Amino acid sequence: MRSISKMLALLAVVCSFWLSTKQGEAETRFTVVDSSSSSWVARGYHDYTVSPDNGWTFTPSRNFDNGVGFYISGPALAGTTVTYWRLNFAAPFNALLVPGEYADFQRFPFQDNDRPGLEFASTGRLDNQAAGTFEILEATYGPSGEVLTFAADFIHYGETLVERYAIVEVRYNYDETPPPVEVEIDVEPGKGGPKPSRINLRSKKTLPVAILSTTDFDATEVVAETVLLGDPVLLEAGSGIAVPSVGGSVEDVNGDGMDDLLVLFQISEISGFGAVAPGSVEVLLIGETTSGTPIYGFDNVRVTPKKKKK
């Protein structure tokens, strides 16, 4: 059984290695998903998105109700006239804005003390009153209270009239990738028995690794093309490179009545890239499901080194 300190160290390897494969995926955008033609602020826009990719600047701030504000500005998109959007979110009782649903808001900054507040404005337009609900998906702050990441969805009713609706999303440095899920894996399923399975680095064959289904996890949802394998110690040290699978198949490898995913790795690649080396005692497998959830698993191994050249 692993010690807590070793488990934390291995999880750190998983997270850092996973993040290294996902660099640059944090999202910053403002989207009007849909709005009615009578929405004064959203102007009937739908499927409308601005982001830094099309020259828009997102400036976050902390407002005087302990909430979060954004001034989002840039060149008007083709067929539109808006050059800025302004948002302000506030929780009841001047509380820190944290993830959760905030129902029955009033227009910021005129909300009652026990009600959430939201301001939603665009170039030259702002309703006198507003109603609706917003959900904070993420809000993180720096040492001085500055906004580091933020994500929110809201539905806004201009002048509190439901027919004047706007459905809006805002993302700032937000990574929607869910946290990794640990799964059970078995190297050379059925051959290791109680002892760790052996990896023969001299072999020209493939190494099968089973990702096992459980009552809480369906291994068949893992995308075989996303699966990588390597020794976590070597990966952390940067002396080894994880290798991708070369194929996969669905079968019940352990006879428990649940389909598993059997993925294959070319042993010559494992050896050539240093993914596993003599002295390796454990392998780490990472991958991704069809819904984008990262997965990882560990298994103990024994390694037979390559023959030395005479």
N, C-alpha and C positions, 0 to 999 in steps of 0.2 A: 504493500500500500504506500502511495506517495505521501510524503510529509506535506503539510500546508505550505511551507516555504517553497518546496519544489513545485507544487501545483501552481502557485502564484507565478513562479518564474516561467514555467511552461506556458501558462496563459498569456504572459507578457510576450513570449516569442510568437504565439499564435496571432495576437492582436497586431504586433508590429509587422509581422510577415504579411498578414492579410491586408493591412493598411498600405503596405508597399505595393501591393498589386492593384490598389484602388485609388492611387493618388490622383488628385484633380477632379474627383467626383462630387465634391461639395457644391451645392447649388445655390445660386443667387438669382432670383427672378421675382417679378410681379405679374400675376395673371388674373384677368377678368375671365372667369370660366363662362359666365353667362350674365346677361342683364336685360331688363325689359327696356323697351324703347322710351318708357316714361321715367327711367332712372336718370335724374338730373346730373348726378356725378359720373356714373359709368356710361351714360350716353347710348345705351343699347349695344355696347360692344360685347362680343363673345369670341372665345378662342383667341383672346388678345393677350400677348405676352411681351414684356420688355425685360431686358437683362443686360449685363455688361457686354455681352456679345454683340448687341446692336447699339452700343455707345451710351447706355444709360448708367447713371451713377446712383448708388444706394448709400445714403448717409443716415446711419442710425443715431439715436439720441435717447437720453433718459428725460422724461417729462416731469412736471412738477407734482404729479400724482403718483410718483414712484413707478410709473409705467414705462412703456417703450414707444418711441416715435420714429418715423421714417420720412425722409424727404427723398423722393425718387424722381430724377430728372434726366431728360435727354431729348434727342430729336424726335419729332412726331413721326410715327410710323405712316406708311403710305395709306392714304384714305382716312386718316385721323387727324385731330387737331391738338391733342393733349401733349404738353411738354413737361408736365410734372404731376405727380400724385403725392398726396400728403396723408399720413396715417398716424394716429395716436391710440394706443391701447392702455387701459387702466383697470386694475382690479378694485373691488369694493374696499372701503376703509383704508385706502392708500397702501394696501398690502403689496408686497413684491409680486410682480407678475411671474407666475410659474405655470408649467403645463397643466391643462385641464380645460373644462368647458365653462364659459362665462355666458350665462343666458340672460335675456331681457336687458340688454344694455341700453343706455341712453347716450345722447350725443355728448362726447367729450368737448370741453371741460365742464359741462353744465349738469353732469349726472348727480343724482342723489348720493350721499356718502355710502349708502349700503348697496349701491348698484354699480355694475361695471360700466365703463365708458369707452366709446369708440368714436374717433373722428375719421371721416373718409372724405377726402376732397380731391379735386382735380383742377386743372388750369381754369381759374376764374369761377369755379363752382363749388358750393358747399351748402348742404341742406340746413335749414334752421333746426329741425328736429330729426331724430333717427331712432330706429329700434332694430332688434335682431339678436343674433347670437354669434359669438366668436369662440374658437377653440385654439388654445396655444398648444402646439405640438412640441415645441422646444424653445427654451429661453435660457441662455447661459451668459454669465457676466464675468468681467475681469476684476482684478483687485480694486480698481477705482470705480466699479459699477458700470463700466462701459459694456456695451452689447457685443458679445463675441459671436454668438449664433442665435438664430431666431427663425421660427416657422409658425405660421398661423393661417387658419381658414376662417372665413366669416361670411355670413349672409346679412346684407344691409338693406333695410327698408327705409327709403327716403321719405321724410315727413311722416314716418311711422306707418306708411301705407304699403301693404304687402304687394300691391301691383307695381310698385316702384322698387323692385328688387335688384340686387346685384350680388352675385356669388363670386368671391374673390379669394385668391391664395397669395401669400407672400412668403418667400424663402430668402434667408440671408446666411450664407456660409453653412448651409444645412446639408447634412449627409443622411439620406433616407435609408442607408443600408442597415438592416436590423442587426442586433448583436449576434456573434457566432454561437452556434449550438454544438455541444459536444455529442459525438455519436460513437457507437461501438464499431471497431474495425477488427479484422482478423487477417493477418498475413498468412498466405499459404493455408487457407481454411481446410481443416480436416487432417493436416499433416503434422502440426506442431505438438498436438496433445497438450499435456500440462507444461511442457518445456517451450521456450520461445522458438518460433519458426526460424529456420536457417535460410539465409540469403547467400547463395554461391556467386560471388562476383566473377567467377570464371565462366559462368553459364552464358550461353548465347540464346537462352529461352526468355520467356516473359515471366514476370512475377505477378501472380494473382493476389489481389487484396479485396476482401469482402467488406462492404459497408452494410451493416446489419440493420434490418428493420426491427422495431420494438413496438409496443402498444402505443408509444408516444411519438414515434418517428417512422415515416415511410421512406426507406432508403431509395425506392424507385423514383423519387422526385429529384434525386441528385443528378445534375447534368454531368455525364462522364467526361465531357470535353473540358470541364473546369477543374478537374481533380489533379492535384499535385502531391508528390511524395518526397520526403527527405528526412534526414536525421536532424531533429530540432537543435542539437548542440552545434552541428556544423553550419546550419542555416543562420543561427544567431551570430556565430563567429564570422560569417561571410566567407568561409572556406569551402562551402558546398552550395550547389544550385539545385533547387527542387526540380524534379522532372515531371512532365505531364503524362497522363495515362495515354495509352495507344488504342484504347477501346474498352467497351463495357457491355455486359449482358445482364439481364434480369433472370434470377433463379433463386430458389430456396436453398441456400448453401448449408444451413444448419438444421434443416428438417423440422423447423418449428411451425410450419404452415404459413409463414409470411415470406413474400418475395423480398429478396435482397438485391443489391447491386454488386456485381463482381467486375472490378476494373483491373486492367492489365498494364504493367509497366515493363519496358524493355530493359533487361538487366544490364546490357552493354551501355545504355544511356545512364542508368543509375551509377555504374562504375565510372564512366567517362566524365560525368559532370560532378563527381564527388558528392552525390546526394546521400550516399551511404558509403562508409569506409570501414576498413578493419578497426575494430574497437567500438563501432557503433552498437548500442544496446537497445535503442528505441527508434521508432520511426513516427513521424507526424504526417498525417494526411489532411489536406484541406480541400474544400470544394464549395460548390454553390448549388442551391436547389433551383427549381424552375421559377420560384417566386422571388429569387434573389437573396435568400437567407444563407449566410456563410455557415459552413459546417467544418468541424475538425475532429480528429480522433487520433489516439496513440495505440501502439502495440509494441511489445518487446520482441527483439530479434537477436539472432546470433549471426555473425558474418564470417564466411569463408573467404579469405583474401585471394587475390589473383596470384598465380605462380610467379616467382621472381625470374626474370630473364637471366640465363646463364651467360 
